[in-house]
Amino acid sequence: MPKLSVIVPFHDVRPHAPDTLRSLRLNARPDFEFLLVDDHSQDGTQDILERAAGELSAVARVRHIRHDANRGVSAARNTGLDAARGEYLVFLDGGDWLAPGHLSGLVADAEGLGCDFVRTDQIQVTDRTRTVRRVPVGLRGEVLDPRDAILPADRTTSVDYAYVWAGIYHRRLLERGLLHFTESLRTAEDRPWIWRLHREATSFAVTDLLGVFYRRGVDSSLTRIGDARQLDFLRAFDQVVEETAADRDAGLLLPKAVRTYCAVIAHHLSERDKFEPAVARRLRAMSAAALRRMPQDVLDGVLDTMDLHRSARLRRLRRRAGTGKDAA
């Protein structure tokens, strides 16, 4: 069994794939496995991956898998998970990269702590600007209960740090069915994933290891595209609320889920000009309907504690949904 499986989905990232693959080579070990999943790229990425797979095979175990149609990042990650054989698993996106030796550091931290998963800080890269984003957990290097890191509801917590690639995950989570992604979600697929991980895993930790570079502003990223796929965040948070409502601690956890959902709705509404006009109209209508689907007693409590500007906007939108003016 390999010590580590690294799952890397690629889709039309030809300008950036060489940096990603170079960083894998600088992290390679004979007991590491690299799973390069090409989600039907059409820009020449496939040729780069074919050459890189041959070169990487000299220093690590490598599998190059190509989808026969574009299926999205969730499906690409799931393909990698299904093929992975490692004791530990790590994700990396095809436009991002790692500092030399980062993967060995991750494995050492995971083995030393012995918990289900370990989360790390990251470096976000926008053009030439680099910004460190930290896991919103104060205790470092200590094994914690992931359920405890969901709350409090009115603060940024570990479930709001949904970056899949900022961590390492033990194989037992895969065997328990906790690492696969919802393939129908084309964006925000990490939100139900991170919530499920925190509700159902038994232990986690945060370390100060810093070595994953997340490239913002990649042209093929859905966060840069204002079409209807962006609206999948609504279905993603519907899933979070539905699954959390079935949890044994629903009374404690639902306010956090609903509050985060409301905050994300308000954020997208404030940036609706980035959407195509028809999509912006759908965003408003679908957001109104989402507010009506939420547990209304929980929603009332959440709106009472949000800032006046956002709560007033969401209350107006909910009232319009109740009159049928903004039906989805």
Protein Blocks (a to p, Z undefined) as FASTA:
>chain_A
ZZbdcddddehilkmmmmmmmmmmmmgcfkbccddddehiaehmmmmmmmmmmmmmmmbc
cdddddfbdebjklmmmmmmmmpcbfbdcdddfkbccdehklmmmmmmmmmnopabdcdd
ddddehjaccddddfbfbghiacdfklmmpcfkbccfklmmcfklccddfklmmnopmbc
cfklmghklmmmmmmmmmmmmbdcddfbdcbacdehiaklmklpccfklmmmmmmmmmmm
mmmmmpmklmmmmmmmmmmmmmmmmmmmmmmmmpcfklmmmmmmmmmmmmmmpcfklmmm
mmmmmcfklmmmmmmmmmmmmnopacZZ
